[in-house]
Amino acid sequence: MGIDIKGSLELLNHYLKQVGEQRSFVICGGASLVLQGIQGRGTADIDIVGPAIDEVIKDASVSVARALSLSPNWLNDDVHKIFSKDLPLDWELRVFEVYSNSHLVVQSLSKFDLAILKFLAECDRQKDFQDLLDLELSELEIDEVAKHALTRNPGIENWAELVAAVKRRLKLRMRYEKI
């Protein structure tokens, strides 16, 4: 079930305003795609790349979850713990604002950096291919994302083969290559 991303952020801003706190964070994943207008699929959560969720955000997000009947983990920084080390060192230079209100500013990873995380996730769990297609990457971007993926070491024995397979499948579906 998808959440109303903008509505959830509006209510989060409301709760932050009530306690007189301002916050900002960087997101990725499906919520980022939706806020960028890249696709309309639903998502069950908002993934924060950074900074880690503090007590103020946690308390406000629990209030939002109660008010909107959302999962208590609808706003989470799991990706920060798992994937932030997999982003290029200069990813923070490419973030941009996707939501802003009186007490909350939300930025997103760039299309390229989203593609890196989605590519890595597709190689690992095979659930993010449609998101990669929706990003409409150029052939050069696919090559660069795959090149970056090869520098990661997730402890998967056949990692290079998985990267090559996802790269090839993506190029075929984007019609950069033929069978």
C-alpha positions, -999 to 999 in steps of 0.1 A, spaced: 0 0 0 14 34 -10 15 64 13 6 100 4 42 113 4 34 150 2 6 147 28 29 128 51 56 154 48 31 182 53 20 166 86 56 160 96 62 197 91 32 204 112 45 184 141 79 199 138 64 233 139 44 224 170 77 216 189 95 246 174 121 225 156 134 227 120 149 197 102 162 188 67 173 155 53 181 138 20 160 110 6 162 83 -20 141 54 -32 105 54 -44 96 85 -26 123 104 -43 112 92 -76 76 102 -69 86 137 -57 107 142 -88 78 132 -110 98 104 -125 70 78 -118 37 74 -101 42 41 -83 34 40 -47 58 34 -19 53 23 17 81 44 32 104 73 28 141 64 29 165 89 44 201 88 32 213 113 58 215 126 84 205 98 107 171 102 123 173 121 156 148 119 185 128 150 172 122 135 138 115 101 153 89 115 177 73 136 149 73 106 125 56 84 151 29 111 155 24 111 117 22 73 116 -5 73 143 -25 101 126 -24 85 91 -24 49 101 11 43 86 38 18 96 59 32 125 88 28 101 73 49 73 102 73 77 135 55 81 172 58 77 179 21 70 194 30 36 218 53 55 230 24 75 232 0 45 240 19 13 254 53 21 289 40 18 281 28 -17 275 63 -31 302 82 -49 321 105 -25 307 136 -41 270 126 -40 262 155 -16 272 180 -43 243 168 -65 213 168 -41 185 191 -48 153 202 -30 121 183 -36 100 196 -7 102 227 15 80 241 42 83 262 73 101 236 94 111 209 70 133 208 39 137 176 20 164 170 -6 168 141 -30 197 123 -44 204 131 -81 191 109 -108 226 94 -112 230 86 -75 195 72 -73 205 50 -103 236 38 -84 215 27 -54 188 12 -76 213 -7 -97 231 -21 -66 197 -31 -51 187 -48 -84 219 -68 -85 213 -78 -49 175 -84 -46 161 -82 -81 132 -58 -72 143 -25 -86 145 -30 -124 114 -10 -132 128 19 -112 159 18 -133 138 18 -164 118 48 -151 150 68 -145 155 67 -183 193 65 -181 214 71 -212 237 44 -224 267 63 -210 249 66 -176 242 29 -175 279 22 -182 290 46 -155 265 32 -129 277 -4 -137 313 7 -135 307 21 -101 288 -10 -90 319 -31 -98 339 -11 -72 315 -22 -44 322 -54 -25 289 -67 -11 304 -101 -3 284 -118 -31 306 -144 -49 294 -137 -85 290 -100 -81 307 -91 -114 284 -115 -133 254 -100 -116 265 -65 -125 271 -75 -161 237 -92 -163 218 -62 -150 237 -38 -173 230 -60 -203 193 -64 -194 189 -27 -189 206 -18 -222 184 -43 -240 152 -29 -225 163 6 -231 170 -5 -267 207 5 -266 215 -31 -276 199 -58 -295 197 -95 -288 
